[in-house]
């Protein structure tokens, strides 16, 4: 009698085992998903293609994260958490100018750390949708309080114009943020020479200085610091 039935099977056909997805760290999965959504947009992002890229089955990705919408939400929250870690509390001591510029640099550093978030904001910000609502509720709710304090202090002292913190943040993110979130474009336009860390550090300080000068009251240009 042949022992074929009792011989161990060295190769399985079909989908990989469930453990294949479980063994991949959650952060790795979410970072890959965040990048995929940033590159292809929500509609263009394929769960099946992502699973193939990760070396797991489509079904296992669904098993771990649920629907495409649920994976999108999980990856957005992952990206926002990385973003928040860069948006630490502003220093309460030092000059008004120093604290204001620190807030601007923090926005740029957060974009440098998670450039995918800027790309996704550019995509989702074009139309009203439940996904845009989700982003607004999670990212926009708590990002301005400390900057608002600095602006209010400057306005009361007659140094700064009364400018919404949201406006400053959007100007920084979608203006100077191009150098940090859309680096290939910045290089093509000649806004960066190499795009290395030293150059980006220098550009962040330059952008902070430009924004500081833009929000000063005309009569306070030399009195702000």
C-alpha positions in Angstrom: 0.0 0.0 0.0 1.3 3.4 -0.9 2.1 5.8 1.9 1.2 8.8 -0.2 -1.8 9.7 2.0 0.2 9.7 5.1 3.2 11.7 3.7 3.4 15.3 4.8 2.5 17.9 2.3 5.4 20.3 1.7 3.5 22.8 -0.3 0.0 24.2 0.1 -2.0 25.5 -2.7 -4.2 28.5 -2.7 -4.2 31.3 -0.1 -1.6 31.6 2.6 -2.5 30.7 6.1 -4.3 33.1 8.4 -1.2 33.5 10.5 0.5 35.2 7.5 -1.4 38.4 8.1 -1.3 38.1 11.9 2.5 37.8 11.8 2.9 41.1 10.0 3.1 44.0 12.5 0.0 46.2 12.5 2.1 49.4 12.0 3.7 47.8 8.9 0.3 47.0 7.4 -1.2 50.4 8.2 1.9 52.3 6.8 1.6 50.3 3.6 -2.1 51.0 3.4 -1.6 54.7 4.1 1.0 54.9 1.3 -1.3 53.0 -1.1 -4.3 55.4 -0.4 -2.0 58.4 -0.8 -0.6 57.2 -4.1 -3.8 55.9 -5.7 -6.6 57.7 -3.9 -9.5 55.9 -2.2 -11.2 54.8 -5.4 -8.0 53.8 -7.1 -6.6 51.9 -4.2 -7.0 48.1 -4.5 -7.2 45.9 -1.5 -6.2 42.9 -3.6 -3.1 44.7 -5.0 -2.1 45.8 -1.4 -2.5 42.2 -0.2 -0.2 41.0 -3.0 2.3 43.7 -2.2 2.3 42.5 1.4 2.5 38.9 0.5 -0.8 38.0 2.1 -4.2 37.0 0.7 -7.0 39.5 0.0 -9.2 37.6 2.4 -6.7 37.9 5.2 -6.5 41.6 4.9 -10.3 41.8 5.1 -10.2 39.5 8.1 -7.8 41.7 10.0 -9.2 45.2 9.1 -12.7 44.6 7.6 -13.9 46.6 4.6 -11.9 49.0 2.5 -13.5 51.9 4.3 -12.5 50.4 7.7 -8.9 50.0 6.5 -8.9 53.6 5.2 -10.1 54.8 8.6 -7.5 52.7 10.5 -4.7 54.0 8.2 -5.8 57.6 8.6 -5.9 57.3 12.4 -2.4 55.7 12.2 -1.1 58.6 10.1 -2.7 61.2 12.4 -1.2 59.6 15.5 2.3 59.9 13.8 1.3 63.4 12.9 0.3 64.3 16.5 3.6 63.0 17.9 5.4 65.7 15.9 2.9 68.4 17.0 4.1 68.5 20.6 3.1 71.3 22.9 4.6 74.6 22.1 7.0 76.1 24.6 5.4 78.5 27.0 8.6 80.4 27.6 10.7 82.5 25.2 9.8 85.3 22.8 6.5 85.5 21.0 8.4 85.3 17.7 10.2 82.2 18.8 7.0 80.4 19.9 5.1 81.4 16.8 7.9 80.1 14.5 8.1 76.9 16.6 4.5 76.3 15.8 5.1 76.7 12.0 8.1 74.4 12.1 6.1 71.8 13.9 3.5 71.7 11.1 6.3 71.3 8.5 8.0 68.6 10.6 4.8 66.7 10.9 4.3 66.8 7.1 7.9 65.6 6.7 7.2 62.7 9.0 3.9 61.7 7.4 3.8 63.2 3.8 1.0 60.8 2.9 -1.4 62.8 5.1 -0.9 65.9 3.0 -1.5 64.0 -0.2 -4.7 62.4 1.1 -5.9 65.8 2.4 -5.4 67.2 -1.2 -7.4 64.3 -2.6 -10.3 64.2 -0.1 -10.5 68.0 0.2 -11.9 68.4 -3.3 -15.5 67.2 -2.5 -17.8 66.9 0.4 -17.9 63.3 1.7 -18.1 61.1 4.7 -14.3 60.6 4.5 -13.7 64.3 4.5 -15.9 64.6 7.6 -13.9 61.8 9.3 -10.7 63.7 8.6 -12.1 67.0 9.8 -13.4 65.4 13.0 -10.1 63.7 13.9 -7.4 66.1 12.6 -8.9 69.6 12.7 -10.5 69.5 16.1 -7.4 69.9 18.4 -4.6 71.3 16.3 -5.0 75.0 16.9 -5.4 75.8 20.6 -1.8 76.6 21.4 -1.2 78.5 18.2 -4.4 80.5 18.9 -2.9 81.4 22.3 0.2 82.8 20.7 -1.8 84.8 18.1 -4.1 86.2 20.7 -1.2 87.2 22.9 0.5 88.9 19.9 -2.7 90.6 18.8 -3.3 91.9 22.3 0.2 93.3 22.4 -0.4 95.0 19.1 2.3 92.9 17.4 0.3 90.5 15.3 -2.8 90.8 13.2 -5.9 88.9 14.4 -5.5 85.9 12.1 -7.3 82.5 12.4 -4.9 79.8 13.5 -6.6 77.5 10.9 -5.7 79.9 8.1 -2.1 80.0 9.1 -1.9 76.2 9.4 -3.5 75.7 6.0 -1.2 78.3 4.4 1.8 76.5 5.9 0.7 73.0 5.1 -0.4 73.7 1.5 2.2 76.3 0.8 5.5 75.6 2.4 4.4 72.0 3.0 4.9 71.3 -0.7 8.7 71.1 0.1 8.0 68.4 2.7 5.0 66.5 1.4 5.5 66.8 -2.4 9.3 66.7 -2.5 9.6 65.5 -6.1 7.6 68.5 -7.3 9.7 70.8 -5.1 12.8 69.4 -6.7 11.4 69.8 -10.2 10.5 73.4 -9.5 13.9 74.2 -8.1 12.5 74.9 -4.6 15.0 72.3 -3.3 18.4 71.4 -4.5 18.9 68.1 -2.8 16.0 67.7 -0.4 18.2 66.3 2.3 17.5 66.9 6.0 19.9 69.8 6.4 18.2 71.7 3.5 14.7 70.9 4.8 15.7 72.1 8.3 16.9 75.4 6.7 13.8 75.8 4.6 11.5 75.2 7.6 13.1 78.1 9.4 12.9 80.3 6.3 9.2 79.5 5.9 8.5 80.2 9.6 10.2 83.6 9.2 8.2 84.4 6.1 4.9 83.5 7.8 5.9 85.5 11.0 6.5 88.6 8.9 3.2 88.1 7.0 1.1 88.2 10.2 2.8 91.1 11.9 1.0 94.4 12.1 2.8 96.8 9.7 3.8 99.1 12.6 5.3 96.1 14.5 7.8 94.8 12.0 10.7 95.8 14.2 9.0 95.4 17.5 7.9 91.8 17.3 10.8 90.1 18.9 
